[in-house]
């Protein structure tokens, strides 16, 4: 009898516990736990890879694993633009990457909420409409300097009404001065330059030739030091869409009745917004450009 009681006691002591093991906790995915395999990955900036990101950036983004895509969500980035930029932001959001709103007097680092991507339109941030590239440069510079302690990546985008034959050389000079000054005032800042968006019309008044000229200048000037997102190459399907040797946005990329812009509706020929489906595809190349500058 004593032997039986001893065996029963021994079996009870050997039974596994129902309590969770303290050696295997579930860690949340947060900026302070960046290596969790959920979505974030390593949030630290790497050395980056200068160069030009065009239409191949779409497939390159698709091929990234989720943790690598998630890295850019925590990089302090300022993206200021106007309406085509809104199309790109909406497209990025559909791809799982959100640019949090950036308004007047805002700072890039969200403080207690963590770090990340910020996007704003010039008319909100500084009351600047399209057609005034120099004031856009001023507003971006002021916003960047407010955040100089935390800003890591600058993404400036001209509007399609900002660059014409009458001002293309002045725009180049103003933009180069802006970039050089920010490099001096915010040591270590990185740039994603963006070729100006095109419109559908190829008349001289609409300025697609001038926009293409400035875009080529951007690539020649910055490709060895920064990343250049060649929006024009993506819009034209690598130069397939042109008229009389002047490039223009392709019909399948522009905001049309078949694919209206989520923000801007249907375009006239003198406009250059992106369709909703096109935005979702094209924005992947922008996201990859940001990834390249910080990887």
C-alpha positions in Angstrom: 0.0 0.0 0.0 2.8 2.3 1.0 4.5 1.5 -2.4 1.3 2.4 -4.3 1.0 5.8 -2.5 4.6 6.5 -3.3 4.1 5.9 -7.0 1.0 8.1 -7.2 2.9 10.9 -5.4 5.8 10.6 -7.8 3.5 10.7 -10.9 1.8 13.9 -9.6 5.1 15.7 -9.2 6.1 14.8 -12.7 3.0 16.2 -14.4 3.7 19.3 -16.6 2.5 22.6 -15.4 -0.4 24.5 -17.1 1.4 27.9 -16.4 3.0 29.6 -19.5 6.8 29.3 -19.6 8.5 32.5 -18.6 11.3 31.7 -21.0 9.1 32.3 -24.1 7.2 35.6 -23.8 5.4 37.1 -26.8 7.1 40.4 -27.7 5.1 43.2 -29.3 6.2 44.9 -32.4 7.2 48.4 -31.4 10.0 50.9 -32.4 11.8 49.7 -29.2 11.5 46.1 -30.3 12.5 46.4 -34.0 13.6 42.9 -34.6 10.3 41.3 -34.0 9.4 39.4 -37.2 6.0 41.1 -37.5 6.5 44.1 -39.8 9.1 46.5 -38.5 12.6 45.0 -38.9 15.8 46.9 -38.0 14.8 50.6 -37.8 18.4 51.8 -37.9 19.6 53.6 -41.1 22.3 51.8 -43.0 24.8 53.3 -45.5 22.2 53.6 -48.3 22.7 53.0 -52.0 22.9 56.1 -54.2 21.5 55.9 -57.7 18.4 56.2 -59.9 15.1 54.3 -59.1 12.8 54.1 -62.0 10.2 51.6 -63.2 12.3 48.6 -62.0 11.7 49.9 -58.4 8.1 48.6 -58.6 9.2 45.0 -58.9 12.1 45.6 -56.5 9.7 46.7 -53.8 7.5 43.7 -54.3 10.5 41.4 -53.8 11.5 42.8 -50.5 10.5 40.8 -47.4 8.0 42.3 -45.0 10.5 43.2 -42.4 12.7 45.1 -44.8 9.6 47.0 -46.2 8.7 47.8 -42.6 12.0 49.5 -41.8 11.1 52.7 -43.7 8.1 53.2 -41.5 10.3 54.3 -38.6 12.8 56.5 -40.5 12.2 60.2 -39.9 11.3 61.4 -43.4 9.7 64.6 -44.6 7.8 64.4 -48.0 6.3 67.7 -49.1 4.4 67.9 -52.4 1.1 69.0 -53.9 -1.7 67.1 -55.6 0.4 64.4 -57.5 2.1 63.8 -54.2 -1.3 63.1 -52.6 -1.9 60.4 -55.3 1.4 58.9 -54.3 0.6 59.0 -50.6 -2.8 57.3 -51.2 -1.0 54.6 -53.3 1.5 54.0 -50.6 -1.2 53.7 -48.0 -2.9 51.0 -50.1 0.4 49.2 -50.1 0.5 49.3 -46.3 2.8 52.3 -45.8 1.2 55.5 -44.4 2.7 59.0 -44.4 1.3 60.7 -41.3 0.0 64.2 -41.9 2.5 67.0 -41.6 1.0 70.5 -41.2 2.1 74.1 -40.3 4.7 74.2 -37.5 4.8 70.4 -37.2 7.9 68.5 -36.3 9.0 65.4 -38.2 9.6 63.3 -35.1 6.2 62.4 -33.5 7.7 62.2 -30.0 6.0 59.6 -27.8 4.3 58.0 -30.8 7.7 57.1 -32.3 9.5 58.1 -35.5 8.3 57.7 -39.0 7.2 59.0 -42.4 5.5 62.4 -42.6 3.8 63.9 -45.6 2.2 67.2 -46.3 1.0 69.5 -49.1 2.6 72.9 -49.7 -0.8 74.7 -49.7 -1.3 73.4 -46.1 2.2 73.7 -44.7 2.9 77.2 -46.1 -0.1 78.4 -48.1 1.9 77.9 -51.4 -0.1 77.0 -54.6 1.3 75.3 -57.6 3.4 77.5 -59.9 5.6 78.9 -57.3 8.6 76.6 -57.0 10.8 79.1 -55.1 8.3 79.5 -52.3 7.9 75.7 -52.1 11.7 75.5 -51.6 11.5 78.1 -48.9 8.7 76.3 -47.0 10.4 73.0 -47.2 13.7 74.4 -45.9 11.9 76.1 -43.0 10.1 72.8 -42.1 13.3 70.8 -42.3 15.2 73.2 -40.1 12.5 73.1 -37.5 13.1 69.3 -37.3 16.9 69.4 -37.8 17.5 67.4 -34.6 15.5 64.5 -35.8 15.1 64.7 -39.6 17.0 62.0 -41.5 15.5 61.9 -45.1 14.2 64.8 -47.2 11.9 64.1 -50.2 11.0 67.3 -52.1 8.6 67.1 -55.1 7.9 69.8 -57.6 4.4 70.1 -59.1 3.8 69.9 -62.8 3.0 73.6 -62.9 6.3 74.6 -61.3 8.7 73.9 -64.1 8.3 75.6 -67.5 10.5 76.8 -70.4 10.6 80.2 -68.9 12.1 79.2 -65.5 13.8 75.9 -65.9 17.4 77.2 -65.4 16.4 79.3 -62.4 14.7 76.3 -60.9 17.8 74.2 -61.2 19.9 76.9 -59.5 17.4 77.4 -56.7 17.0 73.7 -56.0 20.8 73.0 -56.0 21.3 75.9 -53.6 18.6 74.5 -51.4 20.1 71.1 -51.3 23.6 72.4 -50.6 22.4 74.6 -47.8 20.4 71.8 -46.1 23.5 69.5 -46.3 25.5 72.1 -44.4 22.8 72.9 -41.9 21.6 69.3 -41.2 24.8 67.2 -41.3 24.1 63.7 -42.4 20.7 64.4 -44.0 19.8 62.2 -47.0 17.8 63.1 -50.1 15.4 61.4 -52.4 15.1 63.7 -55.4 12.1 63.4 -57.6 11.9 64.2 -61.3 9.0 66.7 -61.9 5.7 65.1 -63.0 4.6 65.3 -66.6 1.2 66.2 -68.0 -0.6 64.6 -71.0 -0.4 67.6 -73.3 2.9 68.1 -75.1 2.4 71.7 -76.1 5.2 74.1 -75.4 3.0 76.0 -73.0 2.5 73.0 -70.7 6.3 72.6 -70.4 6.9 68.8 -70.6 10.2 69.4 -72.4 11.3 71.7 -69.6 10.3 69.2 -67.0 12.2 66.5 -68.8 15.2 68.7 -69.0 15.1 69.4 -65.2 14.6 65.7 -64.6 17.7 64.8 -66.6 19.7 67.4 -64.8 18.6 66.0 -61.4 19.8 62.5 -62.4 23.1 63.8 -63.7 23.7 66.0 -60.7 22.6 63.8 -57.8 22.8 60.1 -58.8 26.2 59.6 -57.4 25.5 61.0 -53.9 21.8 60.6 -53.4 18.8 58.6 -54.6 16.8 60.0 -57.5 13.2 58.7 -57.9 12.6 59.0 -61.7 8.9 59.6 -61.6 9.0 60.6 -65.3 10.4 57.2 -66.3 7.6 55.5 -64.5 4.9 57.8 -65.8 6.0 57.4 -69.4 6.6 53.6 -69.1 10.3 54.1 -69.6 9.8 56.6 -72.4 7.2 54.7 -74.4 4.7 57.6 -74.2 5.7 60.7 -76.1 4.5 63.0 -78.9 6.8 64.8 -81.4 9.7 63.6 -79.2 8.2 65.2 -76.1 7.5 62.8 -73.2 4.1 62.7 -71.6 2.3 60.7 -68.9 0.9 57.5 -70.4 -2.9 57.1 -70.8 -2.9 54.1 -68.5 -1.1 56.1 -65.7 -3.1 59.3 -65.8 -6.2 60.1 -63.9 -9.0 59.2 -66.4 -12.6 58.1 -66.5 -11.3 54.5 -66.5 -9.0 55.1 -63.5 -9.8 58.4 -61.7 -7.5 59.8 -59.1 -8.7 58.9 -55.6 -8.1 62.6 -54.6 -8.2 64.6 -57.8 -10.8 63.0 -60.0 -10.4 63.0 -63.8 -7.7 65.1 -65.5 -7.8 67.5 -68.4 -4.9 67.2 -70.9 -3.0 70.0 -69.1 -2.9 68.1 -65.8 -0.8 65.2 -64.6 -2.5 63.4 -61.7 -2.3 59.6 -61.3 -5.2 57.2 -61.5 -6.0 55.2 -58.3 -4.7 51.9 -59.7 -1.7 53.6 -61.2 -0.9 55.3 -57.9 -0.9 52.0 -56.1 1.6 50.7 -58.6 3.8 53.7 -59.0 4.1 54.5 -55.3 6.0 51.2 -54.9 8.9 52.8 -56.7 8.8 55.8 -54.4 8.9 53.5 -51.4 11.8 51.6 -52.8 13.6 54.9 -53.4 13.2 55.7 -49.7 14.4 52.2 -48.8 17.5 52.6 -51.0 18.6 55.8 -49.4 18.4 54.3 -45.9 19.1 50.6 -46.2 
